[in-house]
Amino acid sequence: MRWDSVPQGPIWTASALAALTDHGASLSEITPKDIADWCPGYESASLDDRAAFWVGLLSTLSKHESTWNPRAVGGGGRWFGLVQIAPATARAYGCNAKTGEALKNGSANLSCAIRIMSTTVARDQVISAGMRGVAADWGPFHSTKKREDMRSWTNAQPYCAAKS
């Protein structure tokens, strides 16, 4: 994952994968309409490779949201943690981490992000087309430079390689 250079990276990967087998299980069963832009091999990928894509997407998103700092606070104290989630958003989606302090736990933050993405990707059937899906909640998707950096990174991962 993109955060593999960070000491907590393996823990975050394991936590996110665990969330994808629990409350986020439906996410790996969805084939977003714009998936070919993000992960060309996703449609024919195993569920494990699909799950790896979603964790990879979070690992590259968190680079732009917090530079992999789980204690990051942005927006004048409104957003917290690895992928900068507002406590009100966490509560609205039924996340276990409901406070700013709780969202500063990397694993809890990622679990909440997966809960949010499971809802928005199912609702919109996209990752970022029309700034819907995952892009509806995360600012880096609205920056062409950051979106293309994330997209290029996921496309280069072995779990996204198109199978022939």
Protein Blocks (a to p, Z undefined) as FASTA:
>chain_A
ZZlmpmklmmmmmmmmmmmmmmmmmmmmpccfklmmmommlmmpcfklmmmmmmmmmmmm
mmmmnoopakbceehopagcjkopafklmmmnopablcfklmmpmklmmmmmmmmmmmmm
mmnopakgghiajllmmmklmpmklmmmmmmmmmmpmklpccZZ
